[in-house]
């Protein structure tokens, strides 16, 4: 793969993240893991930097020695006393010096200074939890004012869980109050779930049982105890909870196509201005 191929892949990933999640990301591309990480750091925020083999030496030589993995503040301070402040200073040292200065780690330090890194890139990482939270512009004093936000957060977290091909056994809420104290509650379900309906009804019940000593500044939703989904062939005319699995799959397809949720749970539609309660649990609003 060439650097140009990597650039095109990075551009596609950045566009996909913006479309699907609505956030920007920074990307670094290089021929090794170490330099790709440095490229990503240098391109922040929302940038893209490619470091090819012919560019590596010039890029590295001006960096402080602390950018080399394994050289922390104490080691950097010691090197500074010896007049070694940049990677270029480090590169000028003879090969035998690295072993005397860094021990067994010396060979790797010298290789990194030369832009060489054979550490493999892990292609994937196990997802252990999924969470979303929102901080309110003004503290919320009533539970009724929280339900629309809860529904929206549940729908977003459930979507991410399904997108990863997972279901969750443990669902929970995080509440931060106006005095910055935090309350976290969770429930372990008898079976793993992934539908918007299951997330919202479970966590609404949990929220209803939570005491609110002060107004709420932040509300969060999390899912853990994740396990692989075991999709079943949907029924032609589904009923009961299975109906929501089919509905959610359809909504996910719309969301992935248009890059944002086009259909929301009725409970996420706030009617505070009219003084009415939020829409019912089963409602769906476009």
HELIX and SHEET records of a PDB file:
HELIX    1   1 UNK A    3  UNK A   21  1                                  19    
HELIX    2   2 UNK A   33  UNK A   42  1                                  10    
HELIX    3   3 UNK A   53  UNK A   61  1                                   9    
HELIX    4   4 UNK A   65  UNK A   67  5                                   3    
HELIX    5   5 UNK A   73  UNK A   81  1                                   9    
HELIX    6   6 UNK A   87  UNK A   91  1                                   5    
HELIX    7   7 UNK A   95  UNK A  102  1                                   8    
HELIX    8   8 UNK A  103  UNK A  105  5                                   3    
HELIX    9   9 UNK A  106  UNK A  113  1                                   8    
HELIX   10  10 UNK A  144  UNK A  163  1                                  20    
HELIX   11  11 UNK A  196  UNK A  208  1                                  13    
HELIX   12  12 UNK A  241  UNK A  258  1                                  18    
HELIX   13  13 UNK A  266  UNK A  268  5                                   3    
HELIX   14  14 UNK A  272  UNK A  274  5                                   3    
SHEET    1   A 2 UNK A  27  UNK A  30  0                                        
SHEET    2   A 2 UNK A  48  UNK A  51  1                                        
SHEET    1   B 4 UNK A 129  UNK A 140  0                                        
SHEET    2   B 4 UNK A 216  UNK A 228 -1                                        
SHEET    3   B 4 UNK A 166  UNK A 177 -1                                        
SHEET    4   B 4 UNK A 182  UNK A 193 -1                                        
SHEET    1   C 2 UNK A 264  UNK A 265  0                                        
SHEET    2   C 2 UNK A 284  UNK A 285 -1                                        
END                                                                             
